[in-house]
Every structure is written in C-alpha cells, then in structure tokens.
Amino acid sequence: MTPYIIGQSKAIFGTWFYFPRYNVMFDCGESACYTLGIHTSDIKYIFISHFHKDHYIGLIGIGCFLSRVTRKNSRKVKVFYHRNNEYEIKNIEFALKSLDIKNVFDFIPFNFNEKIEIDGKKFVEPFEVDHTAKYYKKGLTACGFRLLEYRKSLKSVYKNKIDKLTSNKARAEFINKLKNNNIDIYNINDYTFITYCGDSLPIDFKKLKDTEILMHECTFLTKKELDAAHTDLESLSKAIKNNKANIGKIIIYHLSEKYIRQEKEYKDLILEELKNFNVDVVEINRLYKSFI
C-alpha cells in the first residue's frame, strides 16, 4: 500500500488524521467515522493528544459504527491517552455505556517518551507539548506523537567492502558469507516517519529528531490574533527557520474558521511565508488527503 494521510482539521470544530498503512489515527474529532465509512473498521490504534472535545468526540461515532457492524469481531480498537487524563476517560466510558456502546474500545494509559509498539518494528512515542492558557480552569496535559520504524543500515566497515565489489553476485556472496558466520552486519536505527504535534505552541525544534513529515498546528496568521493557547504563523515560521533538524515535509493544520469568513487567502499567505520549505496546508472545511 502506498502510504498516505487522510484527515480534517478546523480549530474548535474537530481534528483527526488517519494513516491507513499503520492503521493509526492521531486525535479523533467529529466526522472521522462519517468520512472513513466502512474503512473505520480498519482502525486499530487511536492516540489522543489532549482532552478537548474537538480532539476526541469522534470516538462516539466510531463506537456507534463498530458496535453495529462488528458484533462478532472480538478485536477492540486500542485508544491511548496520557495517564493524567484518567478522569476524562471515565467520563467517556460512562457516555459510551449510556449509549449502549460496549466492547469496542480498550483504553490504555501511557507516559511521555514511552515507546508503544503498534506493529512489528513500528512504534509511537508520545512527547510533551505546551498547550496552556490562563482561561483554562485546570492544567492541561497535552501530547505530540512520533511514528517510528526500526530500519536497518549496513555498518560502515562492511558497506565500504561491499562497495568495492564489482558485481551484484559478488556482493550477495559476501553478505551471505557474513550471515552464515553469524556476523552482525547491520545497525538498527529509529527512523521518525511522522511527528504530530497535536495542539501546541511552537515546539522546541532543538529537541526535535529528524523527521520525514512534521505536522504542526497554526490556528492564527498573526501574533495580534493569538489567544495564548495556540500557534500563529509568525511564531511558527520563526521557529522553523531557526531549527536545526532535518525535516522533509511540513503539514500545517488547525486553522481558524475566521479566515473563511474574512475571505482571506490564508493558504497563499502560509505558503509564501514558508516558501523555502516543502509545505502543505490542511484547508478549512476540506478533506485532506496526501500521498507520502
């Protein structure tokens, strides 16, 4: 399967992104089930970045669907959340029970920087992000996620020897000889495919590992509009331009609906501000789908 992302995001209303190759969903805003349709039953893992309703209310729709069409299927969707959010999970479980949605989800807590295996040699690693504002009634635990794979690379000493061989046959024979002698010829490295930042102020790029795709929210275009809980384009642009990490592609999401009402060419403004980077924008009120 050619890997791709499908999802939607609009500030306040809902954010979710699904990665079919990994059967993983990051956040679960409303419309996820309606959009994915029958493919909803392919979801195996859902990771919730924080407990604002626009990032988890889609669990109700997914639960309703799965409880109707998978009655004979004992597999549950694993929903991962930070263990600081036990209270919110109890409320969700109560709501599901009230709607007679049973045996659909398995809620699993995690800690920051814990590697969660989702498939052989594939992992999700949660990390802490800053999503705070003085008008919140209580402190908010917010997470980002790294989607990792273990990948093999030849150790330099063997790579140099193989590169000197003149035919594919000779290279294959050399590698097989080493393997038959139980010689470890590979380095195993963490490869970060996706870094998803949830709802976050600009992340600390100094701590960002190299990543093929960086997904970062950008609710507002200017600092003047900032509400202290989200990111603006000016601040995000500055952070990206000053970073030292190797980023392949940047996906911007969670834009405010105000730019539709004001008829601002918000996508053009974002692409112009970050014109020296490979950037994509999750447009307001539109389904986002991109091959990666």
C-alpha positions in Angstrom: 0.0 0.0 0.0 1.3 3.5 -0.9 1.3 5.4 2.4 -1.0 8.4 2.7 -2.6 10.6 5.2 -6.3 11.4 5.3 -7.9 13.8 7.7 -9.6 17.0 8.6 -8.8 19.9 10.9 -10.6 23.2 11.8 -9.9 24.9 15.1 -12.6 24.4 17.7 -14.7 22.1 15.5 -12.6 18.9 15.0 -9.2 17.5 14.2 -8.3 13.9 13.2 -5.7 12.3 10.9 -5.6 8.6 9.8 -2.7 6.7 8.4 -4.0 3.6 6.7 -0.7 1.9 6.2 -0.3 1.7 10.0 -4.0 1.6 11.0 -3.2 4.5 13.3 -5.3 7.6 14.0 -3.9 10.7 15.7 -6.8 12.5 17.5 -10.4 11.7 16.8 -12.5 14.8 16.1 -16.1 14.6 14.7 -16.6 13.5 11.1 -13.9 10.8 11.3 -16.3 7.9 11.1 -18.6 9.6 8.5 -15.6 10.3 6.3 -13.9 7.0 6.5 -17.1 5.0 6.1 -16.6 1.2 6.0 -12.8 1.8 6.4 -13.5 2.8 10.0 -13.3 -0.9 10.8 -9.6 -0.9 9.7 -8.6 1.4 12.6 -6.5 -0.4 15.2 -5.0 2.4 17.3 -6.1 5.9 18.2 -3.8 8.3 20.1 -5.5 11.3 21.8 -3.2 14.4 22.1 -5.4 16.1 24.8 -8.9 16.1 26.1 -10.6 19.0 24.3 -13.8 17.7 22.8 -12.8 18.6 19.2 -10.0 16.0 19.5 -11.9 13.1 21.0 -15.7 13.4 20.4 -15.4 11.3 17.2 -15.0 8.3 19.4 -18.8 8.3 19.8 -19.3 8.0 16.1 -16.7 5.3 15.7 -18.1 3.4 18.7 -21.6 3.5 17.3 -20.4 2.2 13.9 -18.2 -0.6 15.3 -20.8 -1.7 17.8 -23.3 -2.3 14.9 -21.1 -3.8 12.2 -18.5 -5.8 14.2 -20.6 -7.7 16.8 -18.9 -11.0 16.0 -15.4 -9.4 16.0 -13.7 -9.6 19.4 -10.9 -7.2 18.4 -11.1 -3.8 20.2 -9.7 -0.5 19.0 -6.8 0.5 21.3 -7.2 4.1 22.5 -4.1 5.5 24.0 -4.1 8.5 26.4 -1.8 10.1 28.9 -2.4 8.7 32.4 -3.0 12.2 33.8 -6.4 12.1 32.0 -8.0 9.2 33.9 -10.9 11.4 34.9 -11.7 12.3 31.3 -11.5 8.6 30.3 -14.0 7.6 33.0 -16.4 10.2 31.6 -16.0 8.9 28.1 -16.5 5.3 29.2 -19.7 6.4 31.1 -21.0 8.1 27.9 -20.3 5.1 25.8 -22.1 2.8 28.3 -25.1 5.2 28.3 -25.3 4.8 24.5 -25.0 1.1 24.8 -21.7 1.1 23.1 -19.8 -1.9 24.5 -16.7 -4.0 23.8 -15.4 -1.6 21.2 -12.5 0.3 22.8 -9.7 -0.7 25.0 -8.4 2.5 26.8 -4.7 2.3 27.6 -2.7 4.9 29.5 0.9 5.9 28.6 3.7 8.0 29.9 5.7 10.6 28.0 8.6 9.1 25.9 7.3 5.6 26.3 7.7 3.6 23.1 4.3 1.9 22.3 4.6 -0.9 19.8 1.8 -0.8 17.2 3.2 -3.4 14.8 6.4 -5.3 14.3 9.2 -2.8 14.4 6.8 0.1 14.4 6.2 2.3 17.4 4.5 5.5 18.6 6.4 7.7 21.1 4.4 10.4 22.9 6.2 13.6 23.9 5.0 16.6 25.9 3.9 19.8 24.2 2.8 23.2 25.6 -0.9 23.9 25.2 -1.8 26.3 28.0 -3.9 29.5 28.6 -4.8 31.3 31.7 -8.6 31.0 31.0 -8.4 27.2 31.4 -10.0 26.0 34.6 -7.2 23.5 35.3 -3.9 22.5 33.9 -3.9 20.6 30.6 -1.7 17.7 29.7 -1.0 17.8 26.0 0.9 15.4 23.8 2.6 15.1 20.5 3.4 11.8 18.8 6.3 10.4 16.8 5.5 7.5 14.5 8.8 5.5 14.4 10.1 2.5 12.5 13.2 0.4 13.1 15.3 0.4 10.0 18.5 -1.4 9.1 21.6 0.1 7.6 24.9 -1.6 6.8 27.7 -0.9 9.2 30.2 1.3 7.5 33.1 -1.3 7.7 31.0 -3.8 5.6 29.4 -1.1 3.4 32.9 0.0 2.3 33.9 -3.5 1.4 30.7 -4.2 -0.5 31.0 -1.0 -2.4 34.4 -2.2 -3.8 32.9 -5.4 -5.2 32.2 -5.1 -8.9 29.1 -7.4 -9.3 25.8 -8.0 -7.6 26.7 -11.7 -7.4 29.9 -11.0 -5.5 28.1 -8.6 -3.1 25.4 -11.2 -2.4 28.0 -13.9 -1.8 29.9 -11.7 0.6 26.8 -10.8 2.6 25.7 -14.4 2.8 29.2 -15.5 4.0 29.0 -12.9 6.8 25.5 -14.0 7.8 26.4 -17.7 7.7 29.2 -16.9 10.2 26.6 -15.1 12.4 28.3 -11.8 12.0 26.1 -8.8 12.7 26.4 -6.5 9.7 23.6 -4.0 10.4 22.9 -1.0 12.5 19.3 -0.8 13.8 18.1 2.8 13.9 15.0 4.7 14.9 13.5 6.3 11.8 10.9 9.0 12.5 8.3 8.9 9.8 5.7 11.3 11.3 6.0 13.9 14.0 2.5 15.1 15.0 2.3 18.0 17.5 -1.3 17.9 18.5 -2.5 21.4 19.6 0.7 23.1 20.6 2.6 26.3 20.9 5.7 26.1 18.6 7.5 23.0 19.7 11.1 23.1 20.8 12.8 22.3 17.5 16.1 21.9 19.3 14.6 18.7 20.8 13.0 17.6 17.5 14.5 14.5 16.0 14.9 14.4 12.2 11.5 13.5 10.7 10.2 12.9 7.2 6.9 14.7 8.0 6.2 17.3 10.6 2.6 18.1 11.4 2.1 21.3 13.3 -1.0 23.4 14.2 -1.2 27.0 13.1 -4.5 28.5 14.4 -3.8 32.1 13.6 -1.8 34.1 11.0 -0.6 36.9 13.1 0.6 37.4 16.7 -2.1 40.1 17.2 -4.8 37.4 16.9 -3.1 35.0 19.3 -5.1 33.8 22.3 -2.1 32.4 24.3 -3.3 28.8 23.7 -2.4 28.3 20.1 0.2 29.0 17.4 0.5 31.9 15.0 2.2 31.8 11.6 4.8 34.4 12.6 6.0 32.4 15.6 5.9 29.1 13.8 7.8 30.4 10.8 10.5 31.8 13.1 10.8 28.5 15.0 11.0 26.5 11.7 13.6 28.8 10.1 15.8 28.6 13.2 15.6 24.9 13.7 18.5 22.5 13.0 16.5 19.3 12.5 16.2 17.6 9.1 12.5 18.0 8.1 11.3 16.5 4.8 7.7 18.0 4.6 5.7 20.3 6.9 1.9 19.9 7.1 0.0 22.9 8.7 -3.4 22.3 10.2 -5.9 23.5 12.8 -6.6 26.9 11.1 -9.3 29.2 12.4 -12.6 29.4 10.5 -12.4 33.2 10.7 -10.3 33.2 7.6 -13.1 31.7 5.6 -15.5 34.4 6.8 -13.0 37.1 6.2 -12.2 35.6 2.7 -8.5 35.7 3.4 -6.2 33.8 1.1 -4.8 32.0 4.1 -3.2 29.2 2.2 -1.3 31.5 -0.1 -0.1 33.5 2.9 1.2 30.4 4.6 3.0 29.1 1.5 4.6 32.4 0.9 5.8 32.8 4.5 7.4 29.3 4.3 8.3 29.3 0.6 11.7 27.8 1.1 10.2 24.7 2.7 8.2 21.8 1.4 4.8 22.8 2.9 1.3 21.6 2.6 -1.9 23.1 4.2 -4.9 21.3 5.6 -7.6 23.6 4.2 -10.6 24.7 6.3 -13.8 22.7 5.5 -11.9 20.4 3.1 -10.9 16.8 3.4 -7.1 16.5 3.4 -5.5 13.5 1.6 -1.9 13.3 0.6 0.4 10.5 -0.5 3.6 10.5 1.5 
